Amino acid sequence: MSIGFSLGSMFYGNRYWINDPWQYRLPPVYGPYRWIRYYDDVMLVDIYSGQVVDVIYDFFW
């Protein structure tokens, strides 16, 4: 996955959200954006459009 890619809604549903980004030392997010776990990566996703805004690769290894 990379910035600009659009995910299908089944990949960024609330069960994948990182609800406490501070615990993982991720920046806080606001509005339609959520940090989600995608395999070993963390992605910042616009939950209205599914567009990937930022990616941190191999975050969970």
HELIX and SHEET records of a PDB file:
HELIX    1   1 SER A    9  PHE A   11  5                                   3    
HELIX    2   2 ASN A   14  TYR A   16  5                                   3    
HELIX    3   3 PRO A   21  TYR A   24  5                                   4    
SHEET    1   A 3 TYR A  33  TYR A  38  0                                        
SHEET    2   A 3 ASP A  41  ASP A  46 -1                                        
SHEET    3   A 3 VAL A  52  ILE A  56 -1                                        
END                                                                             
